[in-house]
Amino acid sequence: MPLNIRNDLVNDLAEALAARTGSNKTDAVARALRNELQRLDDAMSLRERLGPVQARVASRPTTGKEADKAFYDELSGEG
């Protein structure tokens, strides 16, 4: 769905960024949005970033296998 900017200040900012980067307004807006999302991600603590990953791992069923030295040796072809 298209994004229509109907705000003169936002339009001016997009034009200024486009001019400085040698791109068009669409690319400038995309760059600004990507950079802001990255800034927000970088501001998250490691605990916040890993939370969803930990939850996903914890939701998987266990295999019943014990992860001891013999298990890792078998995985690496040494067992």
C-alpha positions in Angstrom: 0.0 0.0 0.0 1.5 3.4 -0.9 2.5 5.9 1.7 1.3 9.4 1.0 3.1 12.2 2.9 0.8 15.1 3.4 3.0 17.0 5.8 5.1 19.9 4.5 7.8 19.5 7.1 8.2 15.7 6.5 8.2 16.3 2.8 11.0 18.9 3.2 13.0 16.6 5.4 12.7 13.8 2.8 13.8 16.2 0.1 16.7 17.4 2.1 17.9 13.8 2.9 17.4 12.8 -0.7 19.5 15.7 -1.9 22.3 14.9 0.5 22.4 11.2 -0.3 21.9 11.7 -4.1 18.7 9.6 -4.0 15.0 10.2 -4.4 12.5 10.9 -1.6 11.2 7.3 -1.5 14.8 6.0 -0.9 15.4 8.7 1.6 12.3 7.8 3.6 13.2 4.1 3.5 16.7 4.9 4.6 15.5 7.1 7.5 13.0 4.4 8.6 15.6 1.6 8.4 18.1 3.7 10.4 15.5 4.5 13.1 14.5 0.9 13.4 18.2 -0.1 13.7 18.7 2.6 16.3 15.8 1.2 18.4 17.1 -2.3 18.0 20.6 -1.2 19.1 19.1 0.5 22.2 17.5 -2.8 23.4 19.4 -4.7 26.0 20.8 -8.1 25.1 18.2 -9.7 27.5 15.3 -8.0 25.6 16.7 -9.1 22.2 17.3 -12.7 23.3 13.9 -13.0 25.1 12.0 -14.1 22.0 14.7 -16.5 20.9 14.8 -18.1 24.4 11.1 -18.4 24.4 11.1 -20.1 21.0 13.9 -22.5 22.0 12.1 -23.3 25.3 8.8 -24.1 23.4 10.5 -26.9 21.4 10.0 -30.5 22.7 13.1 -32.1 24.2 14.8 -34.9 22.4 15.6 -37.0 25.4 19.2 -37.1 24.5 21.9 -36.0 27.0 24.3 -33.5 25.6 27.5 -34.9 27.1 31.0 -35.4 25.7 30.0 -38.6 23.9 27.0 -36.8 22.3 29.3 -34.0 20.9 31.9 -36.5 19.9 29.3 -38.4 17.9 28.1 -35.2 16.2 31.7 -34.3 15.1 32.4 -37.8 13.9 34.8 -38.7 16.6 32.6 -41.2 18.5 
